[in-house]
Structure formats: structure tokens, C-alpha cells
């Protein structure tokens, strides 16, 4: 007998018909003799319409109260699933965030889990109940309702799996696993059967939005195998596991892209100590996240400095830099919104040289100019012109042997 | 500075526009220097549609889970009102049933309040916060969410007022007070400025459904003045208070009616010990509430027995009695669904004789036949033919000097 945590996303519980399908799948797992904890999201679209309601009620809704409002979404689906399971003669009970004692900090709207007591869950499991948990929500130590931010139900599921030492955390979603590239762009993308936490962390942040990134960090920390799979089929999905658990060792396991990028260049910046702080402090204070930074030294005590920001922060960042350029005596500021980041990711890179040169020469062969480069232990990212994104993905996917030749 | 509990019903919080109006009224009370606790219902219609959803999910929804689902209704309105108040720069905070620690028994769907800890409310009030409480809900000692039954928000409000020794509990609703009769039937009905708990208890159970009857019992027990008033006007409503608090002493303060009545008569029942138990035990076991019972002794060791039941239980009750009649050897069973109960109510009756005879002679003058009579200390009820209900109400209203001569 295993302990299995199953998390179902908004599209899987979008209406009563689908909730009944979820109930059947849960019952099947239970009938196989496993203990089952189900973690649910709100019905697809509900969280958005609650947020809209809040912003109609108040220009800038109080964050504590917004969490009280949002928490009703998962409360609704949890109660409904438990009802359906009970009507099917399965012993089931719903628990809300505060009943599970998912204790978070007080950061309303984006709270972090500090502790999960889970005593009530354990009691229910001991009596062979199916426990249906409202995801996305917790409470602070005083008992205020908090929510965990977008995709927070993934984190709820993994954290509960960790607290109860579950054998696996299954994430049911509307895609059937993690792909080597976006199948909408790259026809030959194929589903990975296994991927490491580290790779997934790099994938998630680069745009393959299947799992909330924070949940992957949790899974890695507590070494919980996460099975990402479709709630609409019986097929196996992708296992996200520790790097060393006998994975197939692809050198590169995925090619990802991010079009939400814009680039700002300051020309002929005086090359003095403290100049970087002068440039980046005002950007950071404005709440803008800088991704890549490149500095090219020129002659004559001057330097060119280029960095990227999210596209929707571009205008603000550009205006700030125009002021700063004057203050520090830079010659000019250029901006470019038509760029994209293309990355190859793989834990195999650690042991294989030549990934970077394969990437660069592959892009060069197609006359795709590389504007910026950044690398980490298991990832190489290049900024290219936005119009080349799809082409870059396809040729890199081929070059690293990822193509599914069956399709 | 007083402590005022204000309860707003479903029509008063039916949409954001009305919630804003509630916020203004709450703010006004707060600005007068009072401490304010607001208790809210769900938006009008929401509880019904949640119940419908539950009955679509499961033929007979689990009661515990139904309460989890229903509790979202008041959670929503409470969060929204708190948001609106905060956006108006008032310090406000919502609290749910379990956060207030409204501790109930485990009777899901119709739980009774056992205790209210209210420590969190007190802290918030001490800091001059407006506390917005989700009505209708509580939790049992284990922490399971419970609800208090139809109209339960009234009971929440009065119980919280009692726990915190509030100066008054204001019940805002879509009527502007308690009337001497149903204004739809009796044009000359007038609003009472004061009524006693006892009268209200008799009124509520007889059909003047303004307040949940259980809340009146609570108010009486803890001597909490309840002010029933309209949320759509500034006018004073009706104060429900202890009988001795300087009320205007009308002999009769109201005439009420109840058309949800049906009558069953067993003819020539053998007049033996234990016969009543044989007749009524099966009815009670079937969950049918018997209201009035009359037994006329006949000659020859036989008796006629007549009783009333709610109209929608009539068929079941009649079938049960047909079987029993055979078993006990009664001659026949008659039924009549076309009846109504008309009552006059008033604490003044205790000190005034002649109320009954006025009632009987008034009805006689109109040729309205009285089929059954029952009386209590402050109430006289007559069963009449249903078609005479409106006429009976109007003539009794006049006869007891209740007519509003201005209208």
C-alpha cells in the first residue's frame, strides 16, 4: 500500500461532469489499495472572476480580504468532490487549508508554507478515508486565511506529500507531460518519461508552464517524485525526480523559449567603480526584475552595458535608464522589444563539453545572430531576434537529437 | 460609545452596489463613535444555487460537505464588505465562523450554538476595527464547518451580540419592521414600534417570517434588544424587547395567519387508554409535526379526534391514519386541506379577559365558522375555512383596535 497525493488543476474540475471523472480516477486508485490524498484547484476561470469581482468592489482590494474571497474557489470544488465520492459509497472528507494546518507566513496573496501539521489528515488516512484538500490556501499562525499565489495548488500538493512522506505526488493537468520543446512550435517534440528537478526548475522559469516553480523546489528539497500527467487519459506522463535516480541521461533534455523579453543597451558608459549600482538600483526599486546582464569593455575607459527585462516592464525601465544615462554621462540608450530567449537545458551538460559550440554553430548555420549569451551549469540561453524563435527551436531540437522520428 | 451588532440579510448584500450601501451605513454608525460588528448573509439566491449544485453533484449530498459548500456564500460577502470598507479608509476585517469560534454541536445543516469565544473579535474591537462576521456558520469542537439552518445569520448576530454584551442587535432586512398583520392582506396594518420577545416568538412561528425563531429565543434568554429595520430606509423599525421594558401595552399586538395547514379527523375512535399513542406515534415517527389536537367525547365510549399537520405532509399523514383507523376500529377518517389558522397575539391578554369572546363573536358576525380552537397565555388561534382567511384577518384587526386610521 502506497500513499499517493493526486493534484487536479482547474480544467480537471471545471464542472460537475469533470469532477465526476476525477472521482472515478480517485476511486480507482483507492480500490488498488492505496491511501489517497486529493488536492484540488478552483474550477477553471473562477479565481479570475473572483479577482475581477474584488477589483470591482475596490480599486485596490485589501490583500487579506482578497485571500478570504479567493479561498472560496477551492473550498467549493473540495466539498463537491467529497460529496460525489461519498455518493459513490467511498469514505471521503474534505479539509480546508486551516484544517490541514498548512501554516504560512503572512504574505497574503503569495504566502510561503512554513509548516504543515497534518494531524487531521493522518487520522483520516488511518481510518482509510480519502482526504480531499482545498489547495492554494493555508493560514498564518494567527489563523488568517492566506493563499499561495498563482499555481499554488501544485505547491500545496507537493508540500503535503512531503509532510506525509507520500510515495508519489501526481499532478493531473491538461497536458500529458513535459515535452522536449513546445509541441505547438516544434512538431517533433516528444514527451520525456523522466526529467530531473534541476532541469524542471530551469524549464519552468523559461516558459514551460506546467508546474508552479516553487512546487518543484519543494519536491527537490524533500525528494518527492512528481508525476506530471493528463487527467484526460490513462497514459503515463513525465516523472520529475532526483537527478541520480537512474534517469535516461540525455545531454540536452529540452529546448525552451521565452518571448517575454526586451533589451536595453547603454552606450559608452564611463567605466568607474559603482556605476553598475547607479544603473540597476533604480530599476530594482521600481520592482522590475533584470534577467541577463552583459558588459563589453571598450577602449578609453568606457563600456557598453546591455540587460534584459520582461517585455511589459520595458517602457518604464527605458524611461528610468534615459534619466540615468544623463546623470552618469553615458552616450546613448537603445531599446529593443523584438527579441526572444532560446535555451537548451540538460543535466548531461555537466559531463559533456561541446553543447555550447553545437548550439552556437547550429544557430549560425541558419544565419541567426546571437545577441547575448548566458549560461548556468545545466542551461545555455541565447537572445536572438524574436522572428527567429520558432526556427531556432526546431534546429536546436534536431541538433541535440531530440526529434521524435515516429511523428 | 455603544457596541452595535448589525445584521444584513441576503437582499441587502445581493450585489456590489448594495454592499456599498451597507458599507456606507456601517461607516455612518462607526463615525457616530460606536463599535460595530457586522454579520452578513450570503447574496440573495446564492445559498439556493449552492444547494442546487450539491443536489446535482449527489442525489443525497453528504451533510458535512454541504455545509463546507454553503459556508462559501457568507465568506464571499464578508470579504467583499471588508474590502469596500477598507477602500473607504475604514479599519475593517472579516472573520469566518471558525475564526470567531462560534462553537456548535455537530448537527450539520441545522447546528446549535454551544459557545462563542469571540476573543479575536474583542481584540479587533479594542483597536477600533469594524469586524465583519460571516453569519450562518460555525464549527464543531473538532473544527468541522457547520451551518445554522435557514435564517441562521439572525441567530449568529443575536448570539454574537449576547456573547459580547452588545447594546443592541440591529437586523436589517427588506421589510421595515413587524406589522400588526400582513400588509398584503390587511391594508390598515401598521408597524409596531415595540414588541415583546414572547409575542415575536408567537408571530414568527405563525408565519410572520421576519426573524429566525431561534434567534428570538436567544435574544430573550440574554435580554438583547433586537431592532428589526429596513436596509433601504433610515426609518426606525420595530424593537423586540423584554415585556417589561416600558412597552405600549396593546391588548392584542398582531393578527397572523398560516395557510400551510391541513386537518385530519378520526370518527368514532374507541375511547380507551393508550389510543392517542397508537394514533400519533406513527405520525411522529414519519417526521410529521402535529400542531393542534382536539378530542370531543361522544356517548357510548367513543370519541372523535381531530388534528392538524402541515399541508405538504397531509397525504402521508392521511394514508397513515387510514391504516390506523382499521387497526383501532375507528369508524372513518376525514381530511380537509382547505383550512387556515388565524391567530391573535398579545402579552396584554394575560391581564385582559374578553379577548377570546371578542375574537369568536367577531368571526361569528361574518358567518365564519370556527373549526378548532387552541390557546396559549398570549395567543388564541382558530382554524377556519381557508377562503375566509383574509376576511378574518381584516375584521379581527379592526375589532382589536389595530387599524392605522391614517392610511
Interface residues (C-beta under 8 A of the other chain):
Chain A: X16 X19 X53 X54 X56 X57 X58 X59 X60 X61 X62 X64 X65 X66 X68 X69 X71 X72 X75 X76 X78 X79 X80 X82 X83 X84 X86 X87 X93 X94 X96 X98 X99 X120 X143 X145
Chain B: X16 X19 X53 X54 X56 X57 X58 X59 X60 X61 X62 X64 X65 X66 X68 X69 X71 X72 X75 X76 X78 X79 X80 X82 X83 X84 X86 X87 X93 X94 X96 X98 X99 X120 X143 X145
